[in-house]
Amino acid sequence: ATERHCNSRAHQVRVWEEKRAAGTGSDGVFHKSSWVMCAELSDARSNVADVQFSPRHLGLRFAACSHDGFVRVYEAVDVLNLSNWSLTDEFEAGKAKMLSCLSWDCSTGCAPSMVIGDQEGCAKIWEYSEQYRKWHVVMTLKDRDPTRMVRDVSWAPNLGRSYGLIAAAFSDGSGSIWRISNSAGHPEPASWELEKEYEIGEVGGSEMWRVEWNITGTALATSSDNGTVQIYHQNIAKNTWEASEAPIRASST
């Protein structure tokens, strides 16, 4: 069994693979593993801001957004040989030095989609059109607002919901959860609708840097620059998302 990991270094994307080998210890069988760099991709013309693997049903792909304003999608030519990756898509998604984060839609049965955020405060959903063979904007979740830079975005896993959830962290200490719907990805064009925006965090508070959903898309974790993690759950009765407990503070020990 192997695991894959991507990281960025300046304008490069590096792909790492975990190599596991069985060994025998005094208490029985155990596994030894090491991470090996198997590819280094240098198509970006400026620093790479974020890298995310695609959902499994789209194959072994990942997307990388960089400060040259472009998003690039790579696909493994041979999943058994991760030293060879093909640049399958490249599209301009923002201004130079502005792109900051991206996240794939994991839903099946619709066209490949991702949400992309930038330092000008914009967050947009991009979808791949099979008809025109290119990526295009299908929804603007947040318009330009330089006072609320988008630090991170996360598209929630969908296990049977009739709607999607996307979370974002902003530089002013606040965050948002957008509830969206998509009529269908096939046949195109799909019909996207923003149903509601929920506000989380606190404007003027500690800067929110990361947002991440649990595996079922029912709980959201946020981290801030004051060293705390906050967990949010939906309050169905009040139709809100609320912090369910006191913030978790990172230990210095």
C-alpha positions as CSV (number, residue, x, y, z in Angstrom):
1,A,0.0,0.0,0.0
2,T,1.2,3.5,-0.8
3,E,0.2,7.1,0.1
4,R,0.8,10.2,-2.0
5,H,1.5,13.7,-0.9
6,C,2.1,17.0,-2.7
7,N,3.9,20.1,-1.4
8,S,5.2,23.3,-3.0
9,R,8.6,24.9,-2.9
10,A,8.8,28.4,-4.6
11,H,7.4,27.9,-8.1
12,Q,7.7,24.1,-8.0
13,V,5.3,21.3,-6.9
14,R,6.8,18.2,-5.5
15,V,5.1,14.8,-5.4
16,W,6.0,12.4,-2.6
17,E,5.1,8.7,-2.3
18,E,5.1,6.6,0.9
19,K,7.0,3.4,0.4
20,R,6.1,0.7,2.9
21,A,8.1,-2.5,3.7
22,A,7.2,-5.2,6.1
23,G,9.6,-6.1,8.8
24,T,9.5,-8.3,11.9
25,G,10.0,-7.1,15.4
26,S,10.3,-8.9,18.7
27,D,6.5,-8.5,19.2
28,G,5.5,-9.7,15.7
29,V,5.0,-8.1,12.3
30,F,5.3,-4.3,11.9
31,H,5.6,-2.0,9.0
32,K,8.5,0.4,8.2
33,S,7.9,3.3,5.8
34,S,9.7,6.2,4.2
35,W,8.7,9.1,1.9
36,V,10.4,9.4,-1.4
37,M,10.1,12.3,-3.8
38,C,9.1,11.0,-7.2
39,A,8.4,14.1,-9.2
40,E,9.2,17.8,-9.3
41,L,6.9,20.0,-11.6
42,S,8.1,23.5,-12.5
43,D,5.3,24.9,-14.8
44,A,4.3,27.7,-12.5
45,R,6.0,31.0,-13.2
46,S,5.6,32.3,-9.6
47,N,5.2,30.9,-6.0
48,V,2.7,28.1,-5.6
49,A,0.1,29.0,-3.0
50,D,-1.9,25.8,-2.6
51,V,-2.1,22.2,-3.9
52,Q,-5.0,19.8,-3.6
53,F,-5.6,16.2,-4.8
54,S,-8.9,15.7,-6.7
55,P,-11.6,13.3,-5.4
56,R,-10.9,9.7,-6.2
57,H,-13.6,9.3,-8.9
58,L,-11.7,11.8,-11.1
59,G,-8.6,9.6,-11.1
60,L,-5.2,10.5,-9.7
61,R,-5.1,14.2,-10.3
62,F,-4.2,17.3,-8.3
63,A,-4.7,21.1,-8.8
64,A,-2.2,23.8,-7.9
65,C,-2.8,27.5,-7.8
66,S,0.1,29.9,-8.0
67,H,0.9,33.6,-7.7
68,D,1.1,34.0,-11.5
69,G,-2.7,33.9,-11.4
70,F,-3.1,30.4,-13.0
71,V,-4.5,27.1,-11.8
72,R,-2.9,23.9,-13.2
73,V,-4.3,20.4,-13.1
74,Y,-2.0,17.4,-13.4
75,E,-2.8,13.8,-13.9
76,A,-0.7,10.7,-13.3
77,V,0.2,9.1,-16.7
78,D,0.7,5.8,-14.9
79,V,-0.5,5.3,-11.3
80,L,2.2,2.7,-10.7
81,N,4.9,5.2,-11.8
82,L,4.4,8.5,-10.1
83,S,7.5,10.1,-11.7
84,N,5.5,11.0,-14.8
85,W,2.6,13.6,-14.6
86,S,0.8,15.3,-17.5
87,L,-0.4,18.9,-17.4
88,T,-4.0,18.4,-18.5
89,D,-5.5,21.8,-17.8
90,E,-4.2,25.4,-17.3
91,F,-6.5,28.4,-16.8
92,E,-6.2,31.9,-15.5
93,A,-8.3,32.3,-12.3
94,G,-7.1,35.6,-11.0
95,K,-4.6,38.4,-11.0
96,A,-0.9,38.0,-10.4
97,K,0.2,37.4,-6.8
98,M,-3.5,37.1,-5.7
99,L,-4.6,33.4,-5.7
100,S,-4.4,31.9,-2.2
101,C,-6.4,28.7,-2.0
102,L,-8.6,26.1,-3.6
103,S,-10.7,23.0,-2.8
104,W,-12.3,20.3,-5.0
105,D,-16.0,19.3,-5.0
106,C,-16.0,15.6,-4.0
107,S,-19.6,15.0,-5.3
108,T,-20.1,12.4,-8.0
109,G,-22.5,12.6,-10.9
110,C,-21.6,16.1,-11.9
111,A,-18.9,18.0,-13.8
112,P,-15.5,18.5,-12.0
113,S,-15.7,21.7,-9.9
114,M,-13.5,23.6,-7.4
115,V,-13.8,26.7,-5.3
116,I,-10.9,29.2,-5.6
117,G,-10.1,32.0,-3.2
118,D,-7.8,35.0,-3.5
119,Q,-6.2,37.8,-1.6
120,E,-8.6,40.4,-3.1
121,G,-11.4,38.8,-1.1
122,C,-13.0,36.9,-4.0
123,A,-14.3,33.3,-3.8
124,K,-15.6,31.7,-7.0
125,I,-16.8,28.3,-8.1
126,W,-15.1,27.0,-11.3
127,E,-16.5,24.1,-13.3
128,Y,-15.0,22.1,-16.1
129,S,-17.1,22.0,-19.3
130,E,-16.9,18.9,-21.4
131,Q,-18.6,20.6,-24.2
132,Y,-16.1,23.5,-24.5
133,R,-13.1,21.6,-22.9
134,K,-12.3,24.4,-20.5
135,W,-12.9,25.6,-16.9
136,H,-15.2,28.6,-16.4
137,V,-16.8,30.5,-13.5
138,V,-20.3,29.3,-12.6
139,M,-20.9,31.2,-9.3
140,T,-19.3,34.1,-7.3
141,L,-19.7,33.3,-3.6
142,K,-17.9,36.5,-2.5
143,D,-17.1,39.6,-4.4
144,R,-13.9,41.6,-4.2
145,D,-13.1,43.0,-0.7
146,P,-9.4,43.6,0.0
147,T,-10.2,44.1,3.8
148,R,-11.3,40.4,4.0
149,M,-8.7,38.3,2.1
150,V,-9.6,34.7,1.6
151,R,-7.1,32.6,3.6
152,D,-8.6,29.2,3.0
153,V,-11.5,27.4,1.5
154,S,-12.9,23.9,2.0
155,W,-15.7,22.1,0.1
156,A,-17.5,19.7,2.4
157,P,-17.9,16.0,1.6
158,N,-21.5,15.2,0.6
159,L,-23.0,11.9,1.8
160,G,-26.5,12.2,0.5
161,R,-27.4,15.8,1.1
162,S,-29.4,17.6,-1.6
163,Y,-27.1,20.7,-1.3
164,G,-23.4,21.5,-0.9
165,L,-21.5,23.3,1.8
166,I,-18.4,25.4,1.3
167,A,-16.5,27.1,4.1
168,A,-14.0,30.0,3.9
169,A,-11.6,31.7,6.4
170,F,-11.0,35.5,6.1
171,S,-8.2,37.7,7.2
172,D,-10.5,39.9,9.5
173,G,-11.1,37.0,11.9
174,S,-14.5,36.0,10.4
175,G,-15.5,33.1,8.2
176,S,-18.5,32.0,6.0
177,I,-20.3,28.8,5.3
178,W,-22.2,28.9,1.9
179,R,-25.1,26.5,1.2
180,I,-25.3,25.9,-2.5
181,S,-27.3,23.7,-4.9
182,N,-26.5,22.3,-8.3
183,S,-29.4,21.0,-10.4
184,A,-27.2,18.5,-12.3
185,G,-23.9,18.4,-14.1
186,H,-25.1,16.3,-17.0
187,P,-26.4,17.4,-19.4
188,E,-24.7,20.8,-19.3
189,P,-25.2,23.5,-18.5
190,A,-25.7,23.0,-14.8
191,S,-27.8,25.4,-12.7
192,W,-26.1,26.7,-9.6
193,E,-27.8,28.6,-6.8
194,L,-26.6,30.2,-3.6
195,E,-29.2,29.3,-1.0
196,K,-27.8,30.8,2.1
197,E,-24.7,32.2,3.7
198,Y,-23.9,31.5,7.4
199,E,-21.4,33.7,9.3
200,I,-18.9,32.2,11.7
201,G,-16.0,33.6,13.7
202,E,-15.7,37.2,14.8
203,V,-14.8,40.3,12.8
204,G,-11.9,42.0,14.5
205,G,-10.9,38.8,16.3
206,S,-7.9,36.6,15.8
207,E,-7.2,36.0,12.1
208,M,-8.7,32.8,10.8
209,W,-6.2,30.8,8.7
210,R,-7.6,27.3,8.0
211,V,-11.0,25.6,7.7
212,E,-11.5,21.8,7.4
213,W,-14.6,19.6,7.3
214,N,-14.9,16.2,8.9
215,I,-15.3,13.1,6.7
216,T,-19.1,13.4,6.7
217,G,-19.3,17.1,6.2
218,T,-21.3,17.6,9.4
219,A,-18.7,19.4,11.5
220,L,-16.2,22.2,10.6
221,A,-12.9,23.0,12.3
222,T,-11.3,26.4,12.1
223,S,-7.9,27.5,13.3
224,S,-6.7,31.0,14.2
225,D,-3.4,32.8,14.7
226,N,-4.0,32.8,18.5
227,G,-3.3,29.1,18.6
228,T,-6.9,27.9,19.0
229,V,-9.1,25.5,17.1
230,Q,-12.9,26.0,17.1
231,I,-15.5,23.3,16.1
232,Y,-18.8,24.3,14.5
233,H,-22.0,22.2,14.1
234,Q,-25.3,23.1,12.5
235,N,-28.2,24.0,14.7
236,I,-31.1,22.9,12.6
237,A,-33.7,24.4,14.9
238,K,-32.2,27.9,14.6
239,N,-30.9,27.4,11.0
240,T,-27.4,28.5,12.0
241,W,-23.9,27.1,12.5
242,E,-22.7,27.5,16.0
243,A,-19.5,26.9,18.0
244,S,-20.2,23.7,19.9
245,E,-17.7,24.1,22.7
246,A,-14.9,26.3,24.0
247,P,-11.9,26.8,21.7
248,I,-9.2,24.1,21.8
249,R,-5.9,25.8,22.6
250,A,-2.7,24.3,21.3
251,S,-0.3,23.1,24.1
252,S,3.2,24.5,24.3
253,T,4.5,21.3,25.8
